[in-house]
Amino acid sequence: MKLDTIRLIINSSRKFINIGARQKLWNLLKNFHPPDLAGFINHFTDREKIILFVTIHENDNEKAAEVLSELAPEDAADLIQQIPIDTATKIFHELPSDDMAPILELVSEELKNKILTSLEERPTEEVKELLEHEEETAGRIMSPNFYALNENTNVSDAITAMQLEGDVESAFYLYVVDDRNHLKGVVSLRQVLFSKPNTPLKNIMTTDVISVQTDTDQEEAARVVADYNLVAIPVTDSEMKLVGVITVDDIIDVIDQEATEDMYKMVSLDTTDRIKDSPYSSVKKRLPFLLFSLLTASIAPLVVNHFKGTIQQVVTLAVFMPLVAALGGIAGNQTVAIIVREIAVGQTEWISAKKALFKEIVVGISNGIIIGLILGAVSYAILGNPYLGLVLGLAVIINLFIAAMVGTLIPLFLKLIKLDPALGSVNLLTMCTDSLGLLTFLGLGTLFLNYLI
């Protein structure tokens, strides 16, 4: 949607809200899809959001539920806590259990209990079961609604059973179980439609079923779905009993969430920090990371201070210090981004890191030689001292080698010790490239001091 159109819709909506023209507001919004409405909501103040959302609910409760499910769980929980409890309850009646759970986890305990109490018995139990699973696991994001029939059921009875069951969120496959609900196989709905009526499901099912368990990390579940090109994946408990299904729309949400988390962590940001937060809230979230950055960055000044005698004699070295540090940081960040991505998609582990490390070192040295030669030639042309060009060129080559090696090893090591590879990688990398890069540059400057004066 074009930016001008979005701006017009937001301005018109705000005008209708301010004059109390709720029916005109609904007439403006009713033809938009829930994802579009969810995108609009984030442009309004808290008061405007409530009026807009309640207006949608009053005219189309199902659409209000779909809008809520399209919002980020943090935004949805914040909105739910500001609307009347009876309105929230009616909206939650329309939400699938797997969409309810992440929102209820973020609201106050009192509100969560009120909503759960007001819901019908079956959905309440489903949501409670989902909330029992750890956050960011397959069990938390799975849907408990799916087609599953006994392996001895014939095709005709299976079609009848599905028709009586009605539409479910994960209507992609028919799962086949035994008498104890153990997952035995899977049948596509196409196979069911084109098989003879008296054929038992066990005769047409695929027994090699790709599945995950309830405690599987959601990122791993998303990777499996992507690797095998699935539109849904069954979830089993520790006894291989079928308990839920994760659909591709949930997988897309996971991928988006994990990508956002990695982006935040790589720049040392709390994943809950939002532009709408108060300054106090953002300061509280960002200050610890900045203090950690202060600690890691303080090593470089110590290195520079150690060589202050060299710098006093050859002031020109101070001119090139930021350049050496910056090139190392940029090259290192490139390597970190590549390695974190490879870890995220399951392509690289500590045990198989030799190939990745060798490749990144070759890239680092190659880039270092090219850039080092260019900087050495330019500095010689400008300042007329070949030794300064030599010192600068060698320092860049060594620092880009360090950046490649450290940028590869840091995320792999964090993964080895069960920490998020994106967490702290940039801070630790900057500490190494700045301190070791300056140590190399100023150390070489000291070594060639007699030729630089």
Helices and strands as residue ranges (DSSP letters): H 3-19, H 22-29, H 34-41, H 46-59, H 61-70, H 73-80, H 85-93, H 97-104, H 109-118, H 121-132, H 138-141, E 147-150, H 155-165, E 173-177, E 183-188, H 189-193, H 201-204, E 212-213, H 218-227, E 232-236, E 242-247, H 248-266, H 279-297, H 299-306, H 308-313, H 316-344, G 350-352, H 354-383, H 386-416, H 425-447, H 449-452
